[in-house]
């Protein structure tokens, strides 16, 4: 989960998040090269004494500074389009989870099995234990198996919300009267946190998301015991 003074991404726990981090590093490398080149040229213009008052045009340099940015944009756009298509790729999901946004809590449904429904509220400060985190723990957490293709369906009953877990690289808007979907592929067990990422009213910052990833055996037992 995110901690104080963290300026980088959270550790990736899904293939999509791994791709997003690689794309971020790829883009930042290009931006660093551009910034260093521009600073070098600015500095060289400030310290040298070369002038050319009769210069009217330079077709070669104009051609270079037109083609080079176009090539760099293509180099950035191609991996971006790849990730855009991967975000929408859902191939025979084994589990479907429905998340419904309310002011100000989330409710969930596992409709593939028997009718499993529950609300997920943020734990109050006086209810959390010493090993729990304030303002981000919930009374009921989502349970999903790892290494299993899952589908998340997100909607809302009142205003626009956004279901987000940064470690999974997933952010889906929940709009009233509309169902948006995304795919979840968790690579290892753990507990992952998120929050509503769309300003939805007075208690927008008090509707956290908490997901626990477990193996299929424990998930099956949890379904049977619920």
The 8 nearest C-alpha neighbors of each residue, nearest first, counted from 0:
[[1, 192, 9, 191, 2, 166, 10, 165],
 [0, 2, 9, 5, 3, 8, 192, 165],
 [3, 1, 5, 4, 0, 9, 6, 7],
 [2, 4, 5, 1, 6, 0, 7, 9],
 [5, 3, 6, 2, 1, 7, 8, 9],
 [6, 4, 3, 2, 7, 1, 8, 9],
 [7, 5, 4, 8, 3, 9, 2, 1],
 [8, 6, 5, 9, 10, 4, 1, 20],
 [9, 7, 10, 6, 20, 5, 166, 11],
 [8, 10, 166, 11, 1, 0, 7, 165],
 [11, 9, 166, 8, 12, 0, 16, 17],
 [10, 12, 166, 16, 17, 13, 9, 167],
 [13, 11, 186, 167, 185, 166, 10, 187],
 [12, 14, 185, 167, 16, 15, 184, 186],
 [15, 13, 17, 16, 18, 12, 184, 11],
 [16, 14, 18, 17, 13, 168, 19, 86],
 [15, 17, 168, 19, 11, 18, 13, 14],
 [16, 18, 14, 20, 15, 19, 11, 21],
 [17, 19, 21, 15, 16, 20, 22, 14],
 [20, 18, 16, 22, 17, 21, 23, 15],
 [19, 21, 23, 17, 22, 18, 16, 24],
 [20, 22, 18, 24, 23, 19, 25, 17],
 [23, 21, 25, 19, 20, 24, 18, 26],
 [22, 24, 20, 26, 21, 25, 27, 19],
 [25, 23, 27, 21, 22, 26, 28, 20],
 [24, 26, 22, 28, 23, 27, 21, 29],
 [27, 25, 29, 23, 28, 24, 22, 30],
 [26, 28, 30, 24, 29, 25, 31, 23],
 [29, 27, 31, 25, 26, 30, 24, 32],
 [28, 30, 32, 26, 31, 27, 33, 25],
 [31, 29, 27, 33, 32, 28, 34, 26],
 [30, 32, 28, 34, 29, 33, 27, 35],
 [31, 33, 29, 35, 30, 34, 36, 28],
 [34, 32, 30, 36, 31, 35, 37, 29],
 [35, 33, 31, 37, 36, 32, 30, 38],
 [34, 36, 38, 32, 37, 33, 39, 31],
 [37, 35, 39, 33, 34, 38, 32, 40],
 [36, 38, 40, 34, 39, 35, 41, 33],
 [39, 37, 41, 35, 40, 36, 42, 34],
 [40, 38, 36, 42, 37, 41, 35, 43],
 [39, 41, 43, 37, 42, 38, 44, 36],
 [42, 40, 38, 44, 39, 43, 37, 45],
 [41, 43, 45, 39, 44, 40, 38, 46],
 [42, 44, 40, 46, 45, 41, 47, 39],
 [45, 43, 41, 42, 46, 47, 40, 48],
 [44, 46, 42, 43, 47, 41, 48, 40],
 [45, 47, 43, 44, 42, 48, 41, 49],
 [48, 46, 44, 49, 45, 43, 42, 50],
 [47, 49, 50, 46, 44, 45, 43, 51],
 [48, 50, 47, 51, 44, 46, 52, 45],
 [51, 49, 52, 48, 47, 53, 54, 44],
 [52, 50, 53, 54, 49, 55, 48, 56],
 [51, 53, 54, 50, 55, 49, 56, 48],
 [52, 54, 51, 55, 50, 56, 57, 49],
 [55, 53, 52, 51, 56, 57, 50, 58],
 [56, 54, 53, 57, 52, 51, 58, 61],
 [57, 55, 54, 58, 61, 60, 59, 53],
 [58, 56, 59, 60, 61, 55, 54, 62],
 [57, 59, 61, 60, 62, 56, 63, 55],
 [58, 60, 62, 61, 57, 63, 64, 56],
 [59, 61, 63, 62, 58, 57, 64, 65],
 [62, 60, 58, 64, 63, 59, 65, 57],
 [61, 63, 59, 65, 60, 64, 58, 66],
 [62, 64, 60, 66, 65, 61, 67, 59],
 [63, 65, 61, 67, 62, 66, 60, 68],
 [66, 64, 62, 63, 67, 68, 61, 69],
 [67, 65, 69, 63, 68, 64, 62, 70],
 [66, 68, 70, 69, 64, 65, 63, 71],
 [69, 67, 71, 70, 66, 65, 72, 64],
 [68, 70, 72, 66, 67, 71, 73, 65],
 [71, 69, 73, 67, 72, 68, 66, 74],
 [72, 70, 68, 74, 73, 69, 67, 75],
 [73, 71, 75, 69, 74, 70, 76, 68],
 [72, 74, 76, 70, 75, 71, 77, 69],
 [75, 73, 71, 72, 76, 77, 70, 78],
 [76, 74, 72, 73, 77, 78, 71, 26],
 [75, 77, 73, 79, 74, 78, 72, 80],
 [76, 78, 80, 79, 75, 74, 73, 81],
 [79, 77, 81, 80, 76, 75, 82, 22],
 [78, 80, 76, 82, 77, 81, 83, 75],
 [81, 79, 83, 77, 78, 82, 76, 84],
 [80, 82, 78, 79, 84, 83, 85, 77],
 [83, 81, 85, 79, 84, 80, 86, 78],
 [84, 82, 80, 86, 81, 85, 79, 87],
 [83, 85, 87, 86, 81, 82, 80, 88],
 [86, 84, 82, 88, 87, 83, 81, 15],
 [87, 85, 83, 84, 88, 82, 15, 181],
 [86, 88, 85, 84, 89, 181, 83, 182],
 [87, 89, 85, 86, 84, 90, 182, 181],
 [90, 88, 182, 87, 91, 92, 150, 181],
 [89, 91, 92, 88, 148, 182, 93, 149],
 [90, 92, 93, 89, 148, 149, 150, 94],
 [93, 91, 149, 148, 94, 90, 150, 89],
 [92, 94, 149, 148, 91, 95, 147, 150],
 [95, 93, 149, 92, 150, 96, 111, 148],
 [96, 94, 150, 149, 151, 111, 109, 97],
 [97, 95, 151, 109, 108, 152, 150, 94],
 [96, 98, 152, 108, 107, 151, 153, 99],
 [99, 97, 107, 153, 106, 152, 154, 96],
 [100, 98, 154, 155, 106, 105, 153, 107],
 [101, 99, 155, 105, 160, 156, 154, 104],
 [102, 100, 103, 104, 105, 156, 157, 155],
 [103, 101, 104, 100, 157, 199, 200, 202],
 [102, 104, 101, 206, 202, 203, 205, 105],
 [103, 105, 206, 101, 120, 102, 119, 100],
 [106, 104, 100, 119, 99, 101, 118, 98],
 [105, 107, 118, 99, 117, 119, 98, 100],
 [108, 106, 98, 97, 117, 116, 99, 118],
 [107, 109, 116, 97, 115, 110, 96, 98],
 [110, 108, 115, 96, 111, 112, 114, 95],
 [109, 111, 112, 114, 108, 113, 115, 95],
 [112, 110, 109, 95, 94, 113, 114, 96],
 [113, 111, 110, 109, 114, 115, 222, 94],
 [112, 114, 115, 110, 111, 109, 222, 223],
 [113, 115, 110, 112, 116, 109, 108, 111],
 [116, 114, 109, 108, 113, 110, 117, 112],
 [115, 117, 108, 107, 114, 109, 118, 106],
 [118, 116, 107, 106, 119, 108, 115, 139],
 [117, 119, 106, 105, 107, 120, 139, 116],
 [118, 120, 139, 105, 106, 138, 137, 104],
 [121, 119, 104, 137, 138, 122, 118, 206],
 [120, 122, 137, 136, 206, 207, 123, 138],
 [123, 121, 137, 136, 138, 126, 120, 124],
 [122, 124, 126, 125, 121, 127, 134, 133],
 [123, 125, 126, 127, 133, 122, 134, 128],
 [124, 126, 123, 127, 122, 128, 133, 129],
 [127, 125, 123, 124, 122, 128, 138, 133],
 [128, 126, 124, 125, 131, 122, 123, 129],
 [127, 129, 131, 130, 126, 132, 125, 124],
 [128, 130, 131, 127, 132, 133, 126, 125],
 [131, 129, 128, 132, 127, 133, 136, 126],
 [132, 130, 128, 129, 127, 133, 136, 135],
 [133, 131, 136, 135, 134, 130, 127, 129],
 [132, 134, 135, 124, 136, 131, 127, 122],
 [135, 133, 136, 132, 121, 205, 122, 124],
 [134, 136, 207, 133, 132, 121, 137, 192],
 [137, 135, 122, 121, 132, 134, 133, 209],
 [138, 136, 121, 122, 120, 139, 119, 140],
 [137, 139, 122, 120, 119, 121, 140, 136],
 [140, 138, 119, 137, 141, 118, 120, 117],
 [139, 141, 209, 210, 137, 142, 138, 211],
 [140, 142, 210, 211, 209, 143, 139, 107],
 [141, 143, 211, 210, 212, 140, 144, 218],
 [142, 144, 212, 213, 211, 145, 141, 218],
 [145, 143, 213, 214, 215, 212, 218, 147],
 [144, 146, 185, 147, 186, 212, 187, 214],
 [147, 145, 186, 185, 184, 144, 148, 187],
 [148, 146, 145, 184, 144, 149, 93, 185],
 [147, 149, 92, 184, 93, 183, 146, 150],
 [150, 148, 94, 92, 183, 93, 182, 95],
 [149, 151, 182, 95, 181, 92, 183, 96],
 [150, 152, 96, 181, 180, 97, 95, 182],
 [153, 151, 180, 97, 179, 98, 96, 178],
 [154, 152, 98, 173, 179, 178, 97, 99],
 [153, 155, 173, 178, 99, 174, 177, 175],
 [156, 154, 100, 175, 99, 173, 174, 157],
 [155, 157, 175, 101, 100, 158, 99, 154],
 [156, 158, 155, 175, 101, 159, 102, 100],
 [159, 157, 175, 199, 160, 155, 156, 174],
 [160, 158, 174, 173, 199, 155, 175, 197],
 [161, 159, 173, 197, 172, 100, 199, 195],
 [160, 162, 172, 196, 195, 197, 173, 171],
 [163, 161, 171, 195, 170, 172, 160, 196],
 [162, 164, 170, 193, 169, 194, 161, 195],
 [163, 165, 193, 167, 169, 166, 192, 168],
 [166, 164, 168, 167, 163, 169, 193, 9],
 [167, 165, 11, 9, 168, 164, 12, 10],
 [168, 166, 13, 165, 169, 164, 12, 16],
 [167, 169, 16, 165, 166, 15, 164, 170],
 [168, 170, 167, 163, 164, 165, 171, 181],
 [171, 169, 163, 162, 161, 164, 172, 168],
 [172, 170, 162, 161, 173, 163, 169, 153],
 [173, 171, 161, 160, 174, 162, 170, 153],
 [172, 174, 154, 160, 155, 153, 161, 159],
 [173, 175, 159, 155, 154, 177, 172, 176],
 [176, 174, 155, 156, 177, 157, 154, 158],
 [177, 175, 174, 178, 154, 155, 156, 173],
 [176, 178, 174, 175, 154, 179, 173, 155],
 [179, 177, 154, 153, 152, 180, 176, 173],
 [180, 178, 153, 152, 177, 154, 173, 171],
 [181, 179, 152, 151, 153, 178, 150, 182],
 [180, 182, 151, 150, 87, 152, 183, 179],
 [181, 183, 150, 149, 89, 151, 184, 180],
 [184, 182, 149, 150, 148, 185, 181, 151],
 [183, 185, 148, 13, 147, 146, 149, 186],
 [186, 184, 145, 13, 146, 12, 187, 183],
 [185, 187, 146, 12, 145, 13, 184, 188],
 [186, 188, 145, 185, 12, 189, 212, 146],
 [189, 187, 212, 213, 145, 186, 190, 214],
 [188, 190, 212, 211, 191, 187, 213, 210],
 [189, 191, 211, 210, 212, 192, 209, 188],
 [192, 190, 210, 209, 211, 189, 0, 166],
 [193, 191, 209, 208, 164, 0, 210, 190],
 [192, 194, 164, 208, 163, 207, 209, 165],
 [195, 193, 207, 208, 163, 196, 206, 162],
 [194, 196, 161, 162, 197, 160, 163, 206],
 [197, 195, 161, 194, 163, 198, 162, 160],
 [196, 198, 160, 161, 195, 199, 159, 203],
 [199, 197, 203, 200, 196, 160, 195, 159],
 [198, 200, 203, 197, 160, 159, 158, 201],
 [201, 199, 203, 202, 198, 102, 103, 158],
 [200, 202, 203, 199, 204, 198, 103, 102],
 [203, 201, 205, 204, 200, 103, 206, 102],
 [202, 204, 199, 200, 205, 201, 198, 206],
 [203, 205, 202, 206, 195, 194, 207, 201],
 [206, 204, 202, 203, 207, 121, 134, 103],
 [205, 207, 104, 103, 204, 121, 194, 195],
 [208, 206, 194, 135, 193, 205, 121, 195],
 [209, 207, 193, 194, 192, 210, 206, 137],
 [210, 208, 192, 140, 191, 141, 137, 193],
 [209, 211, 141, 191, 140, 190, 142, 192],
 [212, 210, 190, 142, 189, 141, 191, 213],
 [211, 213, 188, 143, 189, 144, 145, 142],
 [214, 212, 144, 188, 145, 143, 218, 217],
 [215, 213, 144, 216, 217, 145, 218, 212],
 [214, 216, 218, 144, 217, 219, 213, 145],
 [217, 215, 219, 218, 214, 220, 213, 144],
 [218, 216, 220, 219, 215, 214, 221, 213],
 [217, 219, 215, 221, 220, 216, 144, 214],
 [218, 220, 222, 216, 221, 217, 215, 223],
 [221, 219, 217, 223, 218, 222, 224, 216],
 [220, 222, 218, 224, 219, 223, 225, 217],
 [221, 223, 219, 225, 220, 224, 218, 112],
 [224, 222, 220, 221, 225, 219, 218, 113],
 [225, 223, 221, 222, 220, 219, 218, 217],
 [224, 222, 223, 221, 115, 220, 113, 116]]
